Amino acid sequence: MIVHADDALVVADKPAGMLAVPGRGEHKADCLWARVRERFADALVVHRLDQATSGLVVFARGAAAQRALSRAFAAREVGKAYVAVVAGAVTGEAGEIDLPLAADWPNRPRQVVDRERGKPSLTRWRVLARGAGTTRLALEPVTGRSHQLRVHLMALGHPIVGDALYAPPAVADAAPRLLLHATRLAFVHPAGGGAVAFESPPPF
């Protein structure tokens, strides 16, 4: 689960189905952060992944590293790459999805495309492979909105396979998990100042 650890940060590979941070109630106390803190008591949250999504998460060790990494995420200075398997044959080989997103308040935690009150949201995509009724995509979320990749791909007409929240039942039930994995993180090290990158191959 631990991909890398040094004096300033810890990078962990989150399994699908595990919370990144604690939820409400004792039954949601077990999470990636809690498990990382068993080994690194000073680990602090910088960002998170959806419970259904697997892949790389970075934690800061100490407040100074947390400030530096949080600033880098907010300034979009962190390179993030995902791999997803989506339903259907995506037209073209690469493109962008530029659709504003907002919370669907009556149906939280769902998000919706909302051109009036939504926040600007941009996803870049590229075809990696084509299968029988599916397409494997490389995804780059330029912005970091909640559920951004899931909602953008649904809006494109190609929901992610295994997405119980957004995909129609036939697509949601076509895999035992959401086929979305955070495969790469790249950023400037908060202590050393050099460029670092971490990778995790998709488990599907």
Backbone as CSV, one residue per row, in Angstrom:
resi,resn,N_x,N_y,N_z,CA_x,CA_y,CA_z,C_x,C_y,C_z
1,MET,0.824,-1.201,0.000,0.000,0.000,0.000,0.869,1.265,0.000
2,ILE,2.016,1.249,0.701,2.924,2.387,0.702,3.830,2.297,-0.526
3,VAL,3.775,3.305,-1.372,4.575,3.347,-2.589,5.911,4.034,-2.326
4,HIS,5.884,5.078,-1.496,7.078,5.866,-1.218,6.891,6.579,0.116
5,ALA,7.957,6.727,0.862,7.919,7.512,2.096,9.273,8.167,2.309
6,ASP,9.263,9.436,2.715,10.477,10.130,3.121,10.108,11.090,4.250
7,ASP,10.997,11.997,4.603,10.760,12.863,5.760,9.652,13.889,5.529
8,ALA,9.257,14.114,4.274,8.272,15.158,3.975,6.928,14.629,3.504
9,LEU,6.894,13.400,2.992,5.629,12.929,2.418,5.563,11.402,2.385
10,VAL,4.342,10.924,2.217,4.069,9.499,2.026,3.131,9.372,0.826
11,VAL,3.446,8.486,-0.097,2.561,8.191,-1.222,2.029,6.775,-1.029
12,ALA,0.709,6.637,-1.055,0.067,5.337,-0.832,-0.829,4.995,-2.016
13,ASP,-1.038,3.701,-2.220,-1.883,3.194,-3.298,-3.184,2.707,-2.666
14,LYS,-4.273,3.465,-2.852,-5.545,3.151,-2.199,-6.315,2.083,-2.970
15,PRO,-6.787,1.042,-2.289,-7.646,0.066,-2.963,-9.038,0.643,-3.222
16,ALA,-9.696,0.156,-4.240,-11.086,0.534,-4.485,-11.941,0.087,-3.298
17,GLY,-12.897,0.928,-2.917,-13.798,0.576,-1.831,-13.364,1.079,-0.469
18,MET,-12.129,1.546,-0.350,-11.645,2.091,0.921,-11.806,3.607,0.927
19,LEU,-12.276,4.159,2.033,-12.343,5.601,2.176,-10.928,6.179,2.209
20,ALA,-10.744,7.367,1.642,-9.442,8.037,1.723,-9.260,8.687,3.083
21,VAL,-10.343,9.276,3.601,-10.348,9.923,4.918,-11.581,9.428,5.668
22,PRO,-11.637,9.627,6.990,-12.781,9.090,7.743,-14.105,9.695,7.300
23,GLY,-15.146,8.881,7.324,-16.497,9.376,7.101,-17.168,9.646,8.444
24,ARG,-18.443,9.944,8.411,-19.178,10.204,9.653,-19.559,8.894,10.316
25,GLY,-19.309,8.806,11.599,-19.666,7.606,12.356,-18.487,6.661,12.526
26,GLU,-18.541,5.880,13.607,-17.438,4.971,13.920,-17.238,3.915,12.839
27,HIS,-18.316,3.523,12.176,-18.214,2.484,11.152,-17.456,2.969,9.923
28,LYS,-17.203,4.280,9.838,-16.441,4.825,8.711,-15.094,5.385,9.164
29,ALA,-14.597,4.880,10.284,-13.311,5.368,10.802,-12.131,4.751,10.052
30,ASP,-12.290,3.505,9.592,-11.200,2.852,8.856,-11.058,3.515,7.491
31,CYS,-9.850,3.963,7.175,-9.623,4.662,5.916,-8.131,4.617,5.615
32,LEU,-7.769,5.060,4.425,-6.371,5.048,4.019,-5.523,5.910,4.953
33,TRP,-6.021,7.093,5.307,-5.273,7.983,6.188,-4.976,7.324,7.526
34,ALA,-5.989,6.661,8.106,-5.790,5.991,9.397,-4.721,4.911,9.284
35,ARG,-4.727,4.184,8.185,-3.742,3.106,8.025,-2.338,3.662,7.793
36,VAL,-2.250,4.758,7.050,-0.945,5.394,6.857,-0.412,5.921,8.186
37,ARG,-1.296,6.475,9.014,-0.869,7.046,10.292,-0.416,5.984,11.298
38,GLU,-0.793,4.732,11.068,-0.287,3.664,11.926,1.225,3.543,11.794
39,ARG,1.743,3.890,10.616,3.192,3.840,10.385,3.845,5.212,10.441
40,PHE,3.077,6.236,10.057,3.622,7.601,10.012,2.636,8.510,10.735
41,ALA,2.865,8.683,12.029,1.895,9.367,12.890,1.700,10.829,12.519
42,ASP,2.674,11.419,11.822,2.580,12.835,11.458,1.965,13.060,10.080
43,ALA,1.434,12.014,9.453,0.858,12.139,8.108,-0.403,12.993,8.135
44,LEU,-0.483,13.967,7.221,-1.618,14.880,7.129,-2.235,14.812,5.732
45,VAL,-3.555,15.038,5.661,-4.288,14.945,4.396,-3.970,16.141,3.503
46,VAL,-3.761,15.876,2.223,-3.543,16.927,1.228,-4.682,16.920,0.195
47,HIS,-5.071,15.747,-0.262,-6.154,15.596,-1.243,-6.788,14.247,-0.993
48,ARG,-7.748,13.872,-1.791,-8.426,12.587,-1.577,-8.917,12.006,-2.901
49,LEU,-9.273,10.741,-2.849,-9.921,10.066,-3.978,-11.294,9.587,-3.524
50,ASP,-12.224,9.443,-4.476,-13.509,8.830,-4.173,-13.285,7.440,-3.581
51,GLN,-14.208,7.021,-2.730,-14.118,5.685,-2.134,-14.031,4.602,-3.212
52,ALA,-14.771,4.779,-4.300,-14.830,3.750,-5.345,-13.593,3.729,-6.241
53,THR,-12.809,4.814,-6.220,-11.633,4.935,-7.084,-10.402,4.385,-6.387
54,SER,-9.552,3.703,-7.127,-8.282,3.221,-6.577,-7.150,4.109,-7.073
55,GLY,-5.977,3.962,-6.425,-4.803,4.640,-6.951,-4.065,5.509,-5.961
56,LEU,-3.221,6.391,-6.502,-2.219,7.102,-5.718,-2.785,8.289,-4.950
57,VAL,-2.401,8.360,-3.679,-2.750,9.478,-2.803,-1.479,9.893,-2.072
58,VAL,-1.217,11.212,-2.010,-0.043,11.694,-1.285,-0.486,12.326,0.033
59,PHE,0.231,12.014,1.091,0.036,12.626,2.409,1.298,13.402,2.766
60,ALA,1.110,14.539,3.435,2.245,15.342,3.887,2.657,14.900,5.282
61,ARG,3.953,14.992,5.553,4.445,14.731,6.909,4.785,16.078,7.546
62,GLY,3.861,16.572,8.356,4.046,17.851,9.019,3.339,18.985,8.314
63,ALA,3.124,20.076,9.063,2.321,21.195,8.579,2.982,21.937,7.418
64,ALA,4.303,22.090,7.449,4.980,22.831,6.377,4.838,22.113,5.046
65,ALA,5.026,20.793,5.045,4.858,20.021,3.811,3.404,20.027,3.361
66,GLN,2.490,19.994,4.318,1.066,20.045,3.959,0.721,21.362,3.260
67,ARG,1.243,22.471,3.788,0.988,23.775,3.159,1.542,23.813,1.740
68,ALA,2.754,23.324,1.559,3.390,23.359,0.244,2.644,22.490,-0.759
69,LEU,2.281,21.287,-0.354,1.576,20.390,-1.272,0.160,20.885,-1.559
70,SER,-0.530,21.386,-0.541,-1.886,21.905,-0.742,-1.863,23.086,-1.696
71,ARG,-0.837,23.933,-1.570,-0.697,25.088,-2.457,-0.474,24.611,-3.895
72,ALA,0.341,23.566,-4.061,0.617,23.030,-5.399,-0.644,22.457,-6.042
73,PHE,-1.458,21.751,-5.259,-2.725,21.225,-5.792,-3.654,22.374,-6.175
74,ALA,-3.765,23.375,-5.299,-4.664,24.500,-5.561,-4.238,25.286,-6.789
75,ALA,-2.928,25.377,-7.021,-2.400,26.128,-8.166,-2.314,25.276,-9.428
76,ARG,-2.812,24.043,-9.366,-2.801,23.111,-10.507,-1.384,22.835,-10.990
77,GLU,-0.483,22.718,-10.028,0.924,22.432,-10.346,1.250,20.947,-10.137
78,VAL,0.229,20.151,-9.870,0.410,18.706,-9.681,-0.086,17.990,-10.928
79,GLY,0.766,17.171,-11.536,0.353,16.374,-12.683,-0.395,15.144,-12.214
80,LYS,-1.648,15.003,-12.659,-2.484,13.874,-12.251,-2.920,13.099,-13.491
81,ALA,-2.752,11.796,-13.463,-3.186,10.968,-14.587,-3.998,9.792,-14.065
82,TYR,-5.066,9.490,-14.781,-5.958,8.383,-14.427,-6.129,7.480,-15.644
83,VAL,-6.532,6.244,-15.387,-6.960,5.331,-16.451,-8.379,4.886,-16.116
84,ALA,-9.242,4.876,-17.121,-10.618,4.418,-16.934,-11.033,3.547,-18.107
85,VAL,-11.967,2.656,-17.838,-12.630,1.897,-18.899,-14.065,2.402,-18.955
86,VAL,-14.470,2.888,-20.127,-15.803,3.473,-20.262,-16.647,2.648,-21.226
87,ALA,-17.948,2.833,-21.122,-18.879,2.111,-21.984,-18.896,2.725,-23.378
88,GLY,-18.963,1.850,-24.374,-19.135,2.312,-25.749,-17.830,2.643,-26.449
89,ALA,-17.956,2.962,-27.733,-16.803,3.319,-28.568,-16.701,4.831,-28.634
90,VAL,-15.696,5.388,-27.970,-15.502,6.839,-27.950,-15.071,7.311,-29.342
91,THR,-15.706,8.374,-29.835,-15.373,8.920,-31.144,-14.112,9.774,-31.045
92,GLY,-13.171,9.546,-31.955,-11.929,10.306,-31.950,-10.875,9.637,-31.100
93,GLU,-9.685,10.230,-31.093,-8.562,9.654,-30.355,-8.181,10.461,-29.119
94,ALA,-8.576,11.725,-29.065,-8.258,12.577,-27.913,-9.182,13.785,-27.938
95,GLY,-9.331,14.416,-26.777,-10.183,15.594,-26.725,-10.247,16.173,-25.329
96,GLU,-11.132,17.153,-25.161,-11.341,17.809,-23.878,-12.826,17.845,-23.560
97,ILE,-13.138,17.760,-22.269,-14.508,17.941,-21.800,-14.489,19.166,-20.896
98,ASP,-15.160,20.232,-21.336,-15.159,21.504,-20.623,-16.598,21.810,-20.220
99,LEU,-17.005,21.309,-19.048,-18.380,21.467,-18.577,-18.367,21.838,-17.096
100,PRO,-19.064,22.914,-16.698,-19.075,23.329,-15.291,-19.874,22.358,-14.425
101,LEU,-19.383,22.126,-13.218,-20.002,21.146,-12.313,-20.443,21.802,-11.015
102,ALA,-21.551,21.291,-10.482,-22.077,21.765,-9.203,-22.659,20.583,-8.446
103,ALA,-22.809,20.762,-7.134,-23.420,19.716,-6.317,-24.897,19.582,-6.658
104,ASP,-25.368,18.355,-6.719,-26.791,18.055,-6.915,-27.391,17.935,-5.517
105,TRP,-27.733,19.077,-4.913,-28.056,19.117,-3.480,-29.119,18.121,-3.031
106,PRO,-30.204,17.925,-3.773,-31.191,16.936,-3.288,-30.663,15.496,-3.340
107,ASN,-29.599,15.294,-4.091,-29.103,13.931,-4.313,-27.619,13.815,-3.999
108,ARG,-27.168,14.496,-2.925,-25.762,14.392,-2.539,-25.388,12.935,-2.305
109,PRO,-24.167,12.463,-2.616,-23.030,13.272,-3.051,-22.928,13.486,-4.566
110,ARG,-24.012,13.236,-5.292,-23.941,13.370,-6.743,-23.639,14.811,-7.162
111,GLN,-22.950,14.928,-8.290,-22.661,16.214,-8.919,-23.366,16.238,-10.278
112,VAL,-23.604,17.443,-10.779,-24.278,17.583,-12.071,-23.595,18.662,-12.910
113,VAL,-23.789,18.575,-14.214,-23.380,19.672,-15.098,-24.379,20.802,-14.907
114,ASP,-23.881,21.989,-14.561,-24.748,23.137,-14.299,-24.098,24.369,-14.923
115,ARG,-24.628,24.802,-16.051,-24.011,25.901,-16.799,-24.233,27.260,-16.141
116,GLU,-25.153,27.342,-15.188,-25.431,28.623,-14.537,-24.618,28.820,-13.261
117,ARG,-24.614,27.810,-12.384,-23.930,27.995,-11.102,-22.755,27.034,-10.903
118,GLY,-22.446,26.235,-11.911,-21.348,25.280,-11.786,-19.978,25.945,-11.833
119,LYS,-18.997,25.266,-11.241,-17.614,25.741,-11.271,-16.928,25.214,-12.537
120,PRO,-16.074,26.035,-13.159,-15.381,25.584,-14.375,-14.644,24.266,-14.116
121,SER,-14.787,23.337,-15.049,-14.194,22.007,-14.880,-13.710,21.507,-16.237
122,LEU,-12.450,21.063,-16.278,-11.842,20.662,-17.546,-11.142,19.312,-17.394
123,THR,-11.467,18.396,-18.298,-10.834,17.073,-18.345,-10.290,16.831,-19.743
124,ARG,-9.039,16.387,-19.816,-8.456,15.965,-21.095,-8.468,14.445,-21.151
125,TRP,-8.761,13.906,-22.328,-8.809,12.453,-22.478,-8.084,12.008,-23.744
126,ARG,-7.615,10.754,-23.689,-6.911,10.168,-24.835,-7.201,8.669,-24.852
127,VAL,-7.489,8.129,-26.020,-7.788,6.694,-26.139,-6.503,5.875,-26.000
128,LEU,-6.545,4.877,-25.119,-5.432,3.939,-24.962,-5.681,2.635,-25.718
129,ALA,-6.930,2.174,-25.693,-7.267,0.903,-26.355,-8.776,0.830,-26.550
130,ARG,-9.172,0.027,-27.500,-10.603,-0.189,-27.754,-10.921,-1.661,-27.595
131,GLY,-12.007,-1.960,-26.882,-12.408,-3.336,-26.654,-13.792,-3.598,-27.217
132,ALA,-14.367,-4.711,-26.827,-15.711,-5.067,-27.277,-16.723,-4.284,-26.444
133,GLY,-17.184,-3.181,-27.013,-18.184,-2.376,-26.319,-17.633,-1.436,-25.265
134,THR,-16.309,-1.333,-25.158,-15.702,-0.428,-24.189,-14.500,0.286,-24.810
135,THR,-14.067,1.359,-24.146,-12.860,2.085,-24.548,-12.038,2.364,-23.299
136,ARG,-10.739,2.115,-23.389,-9.826,2.431,-22.277,-9.226,3.807,-22.538
137,LEU,-9.354,4.692,-21.547,-8.929,6.074,-21.708,-7.857,6.463,-20.697
138,ALA,-6.941,7.313,-21.130,-6.065,8.049,-20.219,-6.746,9.382,-19.957
139,LEU,-6.829,9.772,-18.691,-7.550,10.982,-18.314,-6.646,11.924,-17.534
140,GLU,-6.779,13.208,-17.825,-6.068,14.227,-17.056,-7.081,15.257,-16.567
141,PRO,-7.404,15.250,-15.270,-8.289,16.282,-14.746,-7.493,17.569,-14.512
142,VAL,-7.710,18.572,-15.343,-6.991,19.841,-15.191,-7.471,20.552,-13.928
143,THR,-8.779,20.513,-13.704,-9.350,20.969,-12.440,-9.586,19.746,-11.564
144,GLY,-9.923,19.958,-10.314,-10.074,18.832,-9.391,-11.408,18.817,-8.675
145,ARG,-12.494,18.913,-9.432,-13.819,18.925,-8.816,-14.222,17.536,-8.324
146,SER,-15.104,17.514,-7.353,-15.636,16.253,-6.843,-16.335,15.491,-7.963
147,HIS,-15.985,14.216,-8.120,-16.597,13.321,-9.116,-16.422,13.824,-10.550
148,GLN,-15.430,14.692,-10.771,-15.297,15.332,-12.086,-15.205,14.334,-13.232
149,LEU,-14.317,13.346,-13.123,-14.125,12.412,-14.228,-15.387,11.594,-14.471
150,ARG,-16.035,11.187,-13.404,-17.233,10.353,-13.533,-18.368,11.117,-14.211
151,VAL,-18.584,12.375,-13.810,-19.677,13.163,-14.382,-19.343,13.596,-15.812
152,HIS,-18.099,13.994,-16.059,-17.719,14.419,-17.404,-17.878,13.274,-18.407
153,LEU,-17.462,12.079,-18.031,-17.566,10.962,-18.978,-19.023,10.548,-19.184
154,MET,-19.829,10.616,-18.130,-21.253,10.362,-18.295,-21.854,11.385,-19.260
155,ALA,-21.462,12.673,-19.102,-21.985,13.726,-19.974,-21.536,13.531,-21.420
156,LEU,-20.367,12.929,-21.606,-19.865,12.633,-22.944,-20.638,11.477,-23.593
157,GLY,-21.417,10.775,-22.780,-22.178,9.630,-23.277,-21.457,8.312,-23.093
158,HIS,-20.371,8.330,-22.290,-19.571,7.129,-22.066,-19.259,6.975,-20.574
159,PRO,-20.268,6.588,-19.776,-20.034,6.441,-18.336,-18.974,5.387,-18.042
160,ILE,-18.307,5.549,-16.906,-17.268,4.598,-16.517,-17.917,3.273,-16.109
161,VAL,-17.353,2.185,-16.602,-17.856,0.848,-16.271,-17.727,0.630,-14.760
162,GLY,-18.797,0.099,-14.156,-18.794,-0.179,-12.726,-19.173,1.006,-11.861
163,ASP,-19.627,2.102,-12.475,-19.975,3.297,-11.702,-21.411,3.198,-11.192
164,ALA,-21.558,2.798,-9.927,-22.881,2.577,-9.347,-23.645,3.883,-9.126
165,LEU,-22.929,5.013,-9.112,-23.578,6.293,-8.817,-24.103,6.990,-10.070
166,TYR,-23.397,6.843,-11.191,-23.747,7.615,-12.378,-24.133,6.784,-13.602
167,ALA,-23.632,5.584,-13.712,-23.877,4.794,-14.927,-25.241,4.108,-14.867
168,PRO,-25.849,3.848,-16.036,-27.082,3.048,-16.039,-26.782,1.638,-15.528
169,PRO,-27.806,0.927,-15.042,-27.569,-0.368,-14.384,-26.726,-1.353,-15.176
170,ALA,-26.937,-1.456,-16.476,-26.185,-2.429,-17.274,-24.694,-2.123,-17.257
171,VAL,-24.340,-0.842,-17.270,-22.929,-0.438,-17.234,-22.384,-0.543,-15.817
172,ALA,-23.195,-0.131,-14.838,-22.767,-0.194,-13.437,-22.492,-1.630,-13.003
173,ASP,-23.308,-2.562,-13.503,-23.183,-3.964,-13.084,-22.193,-4.759,-13.924
174,ALA,-21.557,-4.114,-14.902,-20.663,-4.828,-15.824,-19.286,-5.084,-15.220
175,ALA,-19.004,-4.545,-14.039,-17.728,-4.785,-13.350,-17.992,-4.781,-11.854
176,PRO,-17.179,-5.501,-11.081,-17.392,-5.563,-9.637,-16.949,-4.301,-8.901
177,ARG,-16.335,-3.362,-9.615,-15.857,-2.106,-9.018,-15.845,-1.023,-10.084
178,LEU,-15.689,0.216,-9.660,-15.515,1.324,-10.590,-14.170,1.185,-11.288
179,LEU,-14.175,1.175,-12.612,-12.933,0.992,-13.373,-12.269,2.342,-13.618
180,LEU,-11.800,2.924,-12.509,-11.106,4.218,-12.528,-9.953,4.144,-11.538
181,HIS,-8.734,4.468,-12.021,-7.527,4.323,-11.196,-6.624,5.535,-11.369
182,ALA,-6.206,6.103,-10.244,-5.252,7.220,-10.261,-3.859,6.642,-10.446
183,THR,-3.345,6.758,-11.648,-2.155,5.995,-12.032,-0.846,6.770,-11.895
184,ARG,-0.923,8.133,-11.811,0.324,8.904,-11.751,0.114,10.214,-11.001
185,LEU,1.102,10.568,-10.181,1.172,11.882,-9.528,2.567,12.439,-9.750
186,ALA,2.670,13.697,-10.157,3.963,14.346,-10.376,3.905,15.757,-9.808
187,PHE,4.939,16.132,-9.049,4.938,17.453,-8.415,6.351,17.795,-7.953
188,VAL,6.512,19.018,-7.486,7.789,19.449,-6.921,7.841,19.008,-5.458
189,HIS,8.908,18.334,-5.081,9.030,17.834,-3.709,9.037,19.004,-2.736
190,PRO,8.208,18.955,-1.677,8.086,20.105,-0.781,9.338,20.388,0.045
191,ALA,10.206,19.407,0.176,11.442,19.624,0.940,12.651,19.731,0.022
192,GLY,12.790,18.789,-0.889,13.966,18.769,-1.752,13.925,19.779,-2.883
193,GLY,12.701,20.137,-3.332,12.577,21.107,-4.401,12.703,20.543,-5.798
194,GLY,13.050,19.275,-5.928,13.172,18.657,-7.240,11.862,18.050,-7.708
195,ALA,11.776,17.772,-9.000,10.580,17.147,-9.565,10.552,15.662,-9.215
196,VAL,9.407,15.186,-8.748,9.237,13.758,-8.435,7.964,13.259,-9.113
197,ALA,7.932,11.977,-9.408,6.748,11.375,-10.021,6.594,9.959,-9.496
198,PHE,5.353,9.553,-9.302,5.038,8.219,-8.791,3.982,7.601,-9.683
199,GLU,4.115,6.296,-9.928,3.179,5.619,-10.834,2.656,4.328,-10.213
200,SER,1.440,3.972,-10.605,0.795,2.743,-10.163,-0.020,2.202,-11.331
201,PRO,0.293,0.995,-11.817,-0.466,0.462,-12.960,-1.899,0.128,-12.551
202,PRO,-2.868,0.300,-13.445,-4.253,-0.035,-13.119,-4.387,-1.524,-12.796
203,PRO,-5.168,-1.870,-11.779,-5.364,-3.274,-11.421,-6.456,-3.955,-12.244
204,PHE,-6.934,-3.283,-13.300,-7.959,-3.867,-14.146,-7.570,-3.745,-15.609
